[in-house]
Amino acid sequence: MPLDLIMGLPSEEGKARGTTDAFVQNMQEKAADAYALARKHLGVAAERRKAAYDFRTREANFEVGDWVWYWYPRKYRLKSLKWQKCYTGPYLVTRKIEP
């Protein structure tokens, strides 16, 4: 090739000499390393998103005997969400379930 005339032939050091099994083993190790790195970064991102979500939420504390409305957004066809009932109830809290 004309590029070889200008730059010279590639050295033998750059060429990987090995068997197919060694190549496959090397690729499996690289894939496992990439997977581990991706899992680590996804875990950090998930923790960051959880912290942001938890910052915006507040715990709902209901006591026995309270009347509550239940968020139940049913979607009807050919009816705007604006005109639909999204809450049902009221319901009486009879017992408190621990988290």
C-alpha positions in Angstrom: 0.0 0.0 0.0 1.2 3.5 -0.6 0.9 4.3 3.1 3.3 1.5 3.9 5.8 3.1 1.5 5.6 6.4 3.4 5.3 5.1 7.0 7.1 1.8 6.7 5.9 -1.6 7.4 4.1 -2.2 10.8 6.4 -3.7 13.4 5.9 -7.2 14.6 5.4 -5.9 18.2 2.1 -4.4 17.3 0.7 -7.6 16.0 -0.8 -9.9 18.6 0.3 -13.4 18.2 -1.8 -15.9 20.0 -4.4 -18.6 19.7 -8.1 -18.1 19.2 -8.7 -19.4 22.7 -6.4 -16.6 24.1 -8.3 -14.0 22.1 -11.6 -15.2 23.4 -10.4 -15.3 26.9 -9.0 -11.8 26.6 -12.3 -10.5 25.2 -14.3 -12.2 28.0 -12.1 -10.6 30.6 -12.5 -7.1 28.9 -16.3 -7.6 28.8 -16.5 -8.6 32.4 -14.4 -5.6 33.4 -16.6 -3.3 31.3 -19.8 -4.8 32.9 -18.4 -4.4 36.4 -17.6 -0.8 35.7 -21.0 -0.1 34.2 -22.7 -1.7 37.2 -20.6 0.4 39.6 -21.6 3.6 37.8 -25.2 2.6 37.6 -25.3 1.9 41.3 -23.8 5.4 42.0 -26.4 7.0 39.7 -29.2 5.0 41.4 -28.2 6.2 44.8 -28.0 9.8 43.6 -31.5 9.6 42.0 -32.9 8.0 45.2 -31.4 10.8 47.3 -33.1 13.4 45.0 -36.4 11.5 45.2 -36.3 11.1 48.9 -35.5 14.8 49.3 -38.8 15.8 47.5 -41.1 13.3 49.2 -42.8 13.5 52.5 -44.1 10.7 54.6 -47.9 10.4 55.0 -48.8 9.7 58.6 -52.3 8.5 59.1 -53.8 7.4 62.4 -56.5 4.9 63.2 -59.8 6.7 62.8 -58.7 9.2 60.1 -60.7 9.5 56.9 -58.6 9.4 53.8 -59.0 9.6 50.0 -57.3 6.9 47.8 -55.5 8.0 44.6 -56.9 5.8 41.9 -56.4 7.4 38.4 -58.7 5.3 36.2 -58.5 6.2 32.5 -61.7 6.2 30.5 -61.7 6.3 26.8 -62.9 9.4 25.0 -63.0 11.3 28.3 -60.5 14.0 29.2 -58.3 13.3 32.3 -59.5 16.7 33.5 -63.1 15.4 34.0 -62.2 12.1 35.5 -62.3 11.3 39.2 -58.8 10.4 40.3 -59.6 9.8 44.0 -62.0 7.3 45.6 -63.3 7.3 49.1 -63.4 8.6 51.7 -62.2 5.5 53.6 -61.8 5.0 57.3 -58.3 3.9 58.5 -59.0 0.9 60.7 -55.4 -0.3 61.4 -51.9 0.9 60.8 -49.5 -1.4 59.0 -45.8 -0.9 59.8 -43.3 -0.4 57.0 
